[in-house]
Amino acid sequence: MDSDADVVPHTKLTVNNKAALRESLARIQLKWEKLPFDEHQSITYHSKVEEDIKDIYDDTERELQFFKQGLDAAIQGREKLLKLKIPFARPMDYFAEMVKTDEHMDKMKDKRKREKL
């Protein structure tokens, strides 16, 4: 390791101190390749997005590539979770707890009915 990495000179070099950034990354970086998928659940896209985008100023093309990247990650993640037999979907008969009580919702319905009349 570079002994100068922790030295922060008061110059413009501190803006992009690559040695310090690399050392900091090495201290906190997980070796996620060695961890089981269910512990990190991170997926890396198979190609660089900038290689797939021909015109960086074309918002539609950029958004489409981000969509493809997200969709690919969702498909891969779903396959991995199914393979590991880890449940990730809600049951069909699942009822989430409501933020507002039934009494409050009844009051709101009554109020809307009165407003319509």
N, C-alpha and C positions, 0 to 999 in steps of 0.2 A: 504494500500500500504506500501511497505517496504521503510523506510526512508533511508536505506543504498543503495538503488538502484542507486541513482545519484552519489554516491561516487565512484570514479574511482581510486583504488589504483594502484600504479606503480609496480605491480608484475605480475606474469603469470596469475593471476586470471582475469585480464582484457581481456584475449583472449576469455574466455567463461563465461562472467559475466551473468549468467542466470537471476538473479533478474533484472538487468538493461535492458536486452533484453526483458523480459516479460513486464516490465513497459513501455518501448518504444513502443512495439507492442500494448499494451492496449490504448496508446494515439492516435495512428494513425489508428487503426483497425476499419473498417466499419462493422456494423451489417448487412451484405448483405442479410441475410435470411429475414430481415424485409423490404428490398427494392424491388421494382418491378424489374423483370428480365431485362427489357429494360434499366434500369439505371446502372446495373453492368455487365450484360452479362457474368457471370462466371458460370462454370459448374464444379462440383466435380465428379471425377470418382467414381464409386460405390464400387471398391475394391482397395486395395493397390497393386501397380504394383509388388512390391518385392515378394508378395505372389504368383503371377502368374508365376514368372520367376524361373525355377528350377535350372538352371546353370547361375550364374551371368556373367560368362566369355564367354557365347555363345552370340556373337554379333547379330546373326540372330534372336534368340529368344527374346533378349531385344528389338531390333528394331520392331519386330512383335507386342510385347506388347505395345510399344509406339504408333504404328500405330493403334492398336485396341482402345487404349485410346483416341486418336485424332478423330478417326472415330465415336466413341460413343458420344463424346462431340459435334461433328458437327451434328449428327443426332438429339440429344436432343435439341441443340440450334435451329436448323431448325424448329423442332416441336413447340417449345415455341414461336418463332417469328411468325410462321403461326397462332398459336392460338391467339396471341395478334394482328394479322393483321398488322404486321410491315413489310413493303417491305424490302427485302434484296438482291434481284437479279436484274441484269440489264435487261431492256427490250430487246426483241429479235432484235429490229431495232435500238439499241443504237450504235452510232459511237463515239468512244473516240477521243478526240483531239490528233493529232499526235504531237510528239515532234519536228520532222523535217517538214519543209514546203513542199508542193507539188513541188515547184520549185527546192528545194534541191534534192528531190527524183528523179525528172526528170533528173537532172544533173548526178546523180549517175547511173541511168539506161543507159544514153547515154555513160558515161564513160565505163561501163561494156560491152556495145555493141562494142565500139571501141577496147577494149582489146581482145575481142573474135575474131575479124577480123584479 
